[in-house]
C-alpha cells in the first residue's frame, strides 16, 4: 500500500505543473494581448503624429503629465525654427519682435495658470499669423495638454488662387460664372482693394484696384461680407426690395365682393368705406342703405333694433366698447358672437390704414352644430364600449393605441398609466407576453 508513495517527488512535480501551467498560459496570453494593444497604440500615435505634421496649421504642445514641450514640423517650417521639432517655446518667442513676444508670452502664461484660451494676430516681418491657445482636458477633468495653433494669414498663404496657378481652368470658370450674374459682385483683399469685379459691377463703373467705399447712383443696396479662405471680403449690389403696395390697393373691391366671408372696412372716423355682398346678406342689411356710408354706431343701432346682436345688459357700454377699438387696437383679435337667432358668428377685427378697422365675419353655426353632434356621437359610442363585456381596442395607422374599453384593460391587466401614454402595439405585445406564455 505504501509502495505507491515511492515516486513522491515525481508526483509533487506533476501536481506543481498542473497548477503552474494554466498560470503560465494565462500570462503568455496576457503578454501577447498587451503587445498587440501596444502595437495598435503605437500605430495610432504614429498616425496622429503624421496627421498633425501634415496639417496646414502649426502646433505647439505643453504636455502636463510629462512636463515636456513638443513642436510640430509644420510650425517649425512656418516660423523658420532652426531647431526643428526640438524647438522650445523660447525659440518661438525669439522669432517675434519684443512687443509681439510679450503679448504671446502673457497669453500663454494665463493659459498655463488658469486655462484661459486666447487668440492673437501677430506680425512677423511682412507676414501675419493667427495664434490660438486652448487646453485639452480629459473626461474626468484632468488637464492633459495646453495647445497653441499657428495659422498664417499673409497674402501669400490666404489670397484666392491666381490665374497662373495649376487650377487655371477652374478659376476661369469661376470668373465666367460671376460675369454671367445679373447683379454686381466684387472681391476685396486684406488691404480692402478690389481685386476682382464682375461684368455687372464694371458696367456700373467699379474698377479693380479701388479701395473706396462703394456707392451706386441707381439706389442699389450694397452689402459686403467677410470671405472664407482669405483675409478679404465679398461684396454684391442688388435692387432694393419693392415697396409693398398699400393695403387699399391690394384689397380689390371686385375680389372682396365675391368672397363668402363677410367683410366691412371703416375709416378712422368710424364711417363705412366698403362692405361686400356677403356682409349685407349675413346681417340682413339693405345694400342701398350701406352705400350711403353709415357710421359703425348707426349699424350697431340698426342691428340691435332687429335683434341681430348678442344680448347684453348694457348696450351703450357695448356700443362704446366697439367704437373704442378705433382708438386702441394694438393687434388683431377674434371673438365668437352668439346671436339671439341661435347663430354663432366668428368676428375678426384688425387695424387698417390711417386708423381705420378691417372687420370680417363668418357664420360658424354649422361647424359648431357638427362638432356638438360629433361629441354626442362620440359620447354614445364611448358609453356603449365601456359597458361591453368584450375587450375592444383600436390602434391607429401609426401603430399606437387610440381607443380601448375597461374590459380590454382588465383582460390584459393594463394599468391606466400604461394606457394613457398611447402605447405602440409592439409595447402592448411585450407587456402582455407573460400572460400569453402562461
Residue pairs with C-beta under 8 A, 6 or more apart in sequence:
5 11
52 59
52 72
52 74
53 72
53 73
53 74
54 74
55 72
55 74
56 74
56 151
57 74
57 149
57 150
57 151
58 71
58 72
58 74
58 75
58 76
58 77
58 78
58 79
58 149
58 150
58 151
59 71
59 72
59 74
59 75
59 147
59 148
59 149
59 150
60 69
60 70
60 71
60 72
60 75
60 89
60 92
60 147
60 148
60 150
61 69
61 70
61 71
61 72
61 145
61 146
61 147
61 148
62 68
62 69
62 89
62 112
62 145
62 146
62 147
63 69
63 70
63 144
63 145
64 143
64 144
64 145
64 146
65 144
69 88
69 89
70 85
71 81
71 83
71 84
71 85
71 86
71 87
71 88
71 91
71 92
72 85
73 84
73 85
75 81
75 87
75 92
75 150
76 83
76 84
76 85
76 87
78 129
78 150
78 152
79 92
79 95
79 124
79 150
80 95
81 87
81 91
81 92
81 95
82 91
83 91
89 108
92 104
93 101
93 104
93 105
94 101
95 124
96 104
96 122
96 124
97 123
100 122
100 123
100 124
103 120
103 122
104 120
104 122
104 131
107 116
107 118
107 120
107 131
107 133
108 118
108 133
108 146
108 148
110 116
110 118
111 117
111 118
111 133
111 134
111 135
111 146
111 148
112 146
115 135
115 137
115 143
117 132
117 133
117 134
117 135
118 131
118 132
118 133
119 130
119 131
119 132
119 133
120 130
120 131
120 132
121 128
121 129
121 130
121 131
121 153
122 128
122 129
122 131
123 129
126 154
127 152
127 154
127 156
128 152
128 153
128 154
128 231
129 150
129 151
129 152
129 153
129 154
130 150
130 151
130 152
130 153
131 148
131 149
131 150
131 151
132 148
132 149
132 151
133 146
133 147
133 148
133 149
134 146
134 147
134 149
135 143
135 145
135 146
135 147
136 143
136 144
136 145
136 146
136 147
137 143
137 144
138 144
152 158
153 190
153 231
155 189
155 190
158 190
158 229
158 230
158 231
159 189
159 190
159 195
159 230
159 231
159 232
160 187
160 195
160 229
160 230
160 232
161 167
161 171
162 171
163 171
163 172
165 171
175 196
175 198
178 185
178 196
178 198
179 198
179 199
179 200
180 199
181 198
181 200
182 200
183 200
183 236
183 237
183 238
184 197
184 198
184 200
184 201
184 203
184 204
184 206
184 216
184 220
184 236
184 237
185 197
185 198
185 200
185 201
185 234
185 235
185 236
186 194
186 196
186 197
186 198
186 201
186 206
186 214
186 234
186 235
186 236
187 194
187 195
187 196
187 197
187 227
187 232
187 233
187 234
187 235
188 194
188 195
188 211
188 224
188 232
188 233
188 234
188 235
189 195
189 230
189 231
189 232
190 230
190 231
190 232
191 211
192 211
192 232
192 233
193 209
193 210
193 211
194 206
194 207
194 208
194 209
194 210
194 211
195 208
195 232
196 208
197 206
197 207
197 208
201 237
204 216
204 218
204 220
204 237
206 214
214 222
214 224
214 235
214 237
215 222
216 222
216 237
219 240
220 237
220 238
220 239
220 240
221 237
221 238
221 239
221 240
222 235
222 236
222 237
223 235
223 236
223 237
223 238
224 233
224 234
224 235
224 236
225 233
225 234
225 235
226 232
226 233
227 233
227 234
246 353
247 352
247 353
248 353
251 265
251 274
253 274
253 276
256 263
256 274
256 276
257 276
257 277
258 276
258 277
259 276
259 278
260 278
261 278
261 360
261 361
261 362
262 276
262 278
262 279
262 281
262 282
262 283
262 360
262 361
262 362
263 274
263 275
263 276
263 278
263 279
263 358
263 359
263 360
263 361
264 272
264 274
264 275
264 276
264 279
264 359
264 360
264 361
265 272
265 273
265 274
265 275
265 352
265 356
265 357
265 358
265 359
266 272
266 273
266 296
266 326
266 352
266 356
266 357
266 359
267 273
267 354
267 355
267 356
268 326
268 354
268 355
268 356
269 295
270 295
270 296
270 297
270 323
270 326
271 293
271 294
271 295
271 296
272 290
272 293
272 294
272 295
272 296
272 299
273 293
273 356
275 285
275 290
277 287
279 285
279 290
279 361
280 286
280 287
280 290
282 345
282 361
282 363
283 299
283 303
283 308
283 361
284 306
284 308
285 299
285 302
294 302
296 322
296 323
297 319
297 323
300 309
300 319
300 322
301 319
303 309
304 315
307 340
307 341
308 339
308 340
308 341
309 318
309 337
309 339
310 318
310 337
310 338
310 339
310 340
311 340
312 318
325 349
325 357
326 355
326 356
326 357
329 349
329 350
329 351
329 357
330 351
331 350
331 351
332 348
332 349
332 350
332 351
333 348
333 349
333 350
334 346
334 347
334 348
334 349
335 346
335 347
335 349
336 344
336 345
336 346
336 347
336 364
337 344
337 345
337 346
337 347
338 344
339 345
342 365
343 363
343 365
344 363
344 364
344 365
344 368
345 361
345 362
345 363
345 364
346 361
346 362
346 363
346 364
347 359
347 360
347 361
348 359
348 360
348 361
348 362
349 357
349 358
349 359
349 360
350 357
350 358
351 357
351 358
352 358
385 392
385 403
385 405
386 405
386 406
388 405
388 407
389 407
390 407
391 404
391 405
391 407
391 408
391 409
391 410
391 411
391 412
392 403
392 404
392 405
392 407
392 408
393 401
393 403
393 404
393 405
393 408
394 401
394 402
394 403
394 404
395 401
395 402
395 425
396 402
399 424
399 425
399 426
400 422
400 423
400 424
400 425
401 419
401 422
401 423
401 424
401 425
401 428
402 422
404 419
408 414
409 415
409 416
409 419
412 428
412 431
412 432
412 435
413 432
413 435
414 428
414 431
414 432
418 431
423 431
